[in-house]
Amino acid sequence: MNLLDLTGVAMPAGFSDRGLPFGVTLVGPAFSDVGLLELAEGYLQSLKPTLGGTKEAYPAAEPSMLDRNPKTARIAVVGAHLSGMPLNHELRSHLAQFVQTIATAPDYRLYALAGTTPPKPGLLRVARDRGAAIEVEVWAIPAEPFGRFVAAVPPPLSIGTISLGDGRAVKGFLVEAQGVAGARDISSFGGWRAFTRVAQR
């Protein structure tokens, strides 16, 4: 594969009619590792394999933290960059595309930050027994514009790693701990969109 600049994933594929094991190799373009691994995992699970020579079920792979496309990054937004919100145009101007709406793992608190224009929330990671699942949107953004987008994020906000409810981890908006001093905790609303709907009444 190296000489041809291709990606390959070798995997078991069951047994022949004679009871002998055999395998297949999936081949794709360079840097298509994540997509091939997901394809291989899906096929492997369809065989309902056991672990080695035992009768234990073969465990499912953990969700990948990587994007299928190595030229893009995924970023979770939680407030003013959400669809229809005042700063969403900043994502779109950096060629970002909407991927999904999903909740974080229950490890975060959401605060309405004071003195921000437009109004913004801050997502703070806390101990699991003190956190809540907060709704975010995941967007895919090309790698080069991603760097420019991140460089423009103002304090006390920052870009860190956010754990999603399905086990994946993506980059996303977080807030420095000192930035929530005196801020209102709005975690009970489950997300910025729900909070703004109530605040506008």
C-alpha positions, 0 to 999 in steps of 0.5 A: 500500500505504501508504494501506491500511496493507498490506505489498507485495512486487513480484517477477518471475514469468517470461515470457508466451507472447509472451516478454514479462516480467511480475511479480506483487505479494504483499500482506499485513497491515502488518509482514508483510514477512519472511513475504512476502519468504520466500514471494516467495523460495520462488516465485522459486526454484521458477522456477529463474531466471537472473541478468538476461540471463545464464545464471548461476543466480539466487542464493538469498537469505540466511536472514533474521535477523528473526522473521516476527512483528514482535511476537515475538523469538527467543532461543537458550538453552544451559543451565538454560533448556533444555526439562526443565531447572530454569529452563525455567519462566522462559521459559514464564512469559514466554509463550515457545514452543519453536521448534527445537533447532539448533547454533550456528556453530562460533565458540563455547566452552562452559564449566561456570560455578563457583558457580552455582545451579542449575548453568549453562554460559557460552557464549563467542564465540571466533575461528572456528579455536578454536570449536565448534558448540554445541547450543542451543534457540531459543524465540519470546517476545513482545516485552514479556515479552522485555524483562522476561526479559532484565532479570532475567539475572544476571551474568556472563551476558548477552544478545547475538547468537548465530550459528546453524549455518544462517546466521541470527542470534538473540539468546541467552545469552552469558557475559562473558570474565571469567566463565569464568576458572577454569571447565571447558571442556566444548565437547567435549560439544557442549552442556549437555544432553550434559554433564549426562547424563555428569555425573549418572552 
